[in-house]
Amino acid sequence: MNQLLRWIGRIAGLVGLLMCMAAVLVRASGSYVMGNFQVGTMLQAGMAVMILGCLAYLTVLVDGARD
């Protein structure tokens, strides 16, 4: 289970980082929309996915402390 949570944390962190970077780059180019989504929505979704990754890592740490 810990291995699965670690991989979820890694993948979620990477996806969230890429989403945030894409939102920042599109906004820096002067556009407010990327595809059908507003850039602010993409930034918030990226932050939410990164938080999911952090929570997955936190679960691994807490579970390891109990052993």
N, C-alpha and C positions, 0 to 999 in steps of 0.2 A: 504494500500500500504506500509506503514511504517513497519507493522508487517512482510510482505513478504520480504522486503529488509533486515530487521534484521535477519530473518532466513537464507536468502541467504548469508549474511555476516558471520554468525556463521558457517554455513556448509562449505562455501568456505574457511574460515580460518582454520577450522579443517582438511579438506582434503588437503589443501596446506601444513600445518604443517606436516601431516603424509607423504606426498610425499617427502618433504625435508628431514625429518628424515630417511626415507627409502633410499634415495639417499646417504646420508652421511654414513649410516651404511654399505651399500653395498660397497661404495668406501673405507671405513676404513678397510673392510675385504680384500681388495686388488683386487677387480674386477672392471672393467671398464664398464661392461654391465649388465643390469638387464632385463631379458626377451629378448625382441628385441630392447630395447632402451639403448642408452648410458646414463651413470649416470649423466653427465652434462645436458643432455636434460631433465631428470626427475627433476633435481634441478631447472632448469629454469621454467619448467611447474609448479612446486610447488610454486615458487615465484610469478608467474603470477596469480595463483589461489588465493594466499594470497592478492595480490594487488586488485583483484576483490572484495574480502571480505572487504577490507579497503574502497574501493570506495562505496560499498553498505552502509556501516556504515556512511560514509561522507554524502551521499545523505540523510540519515535519519536525521543527525544532521542539515544539511542546511535547510531541509524541516521543521524541528521543530523550527528553529530560525525565520522562516517567520511567524509562527502562532502567 
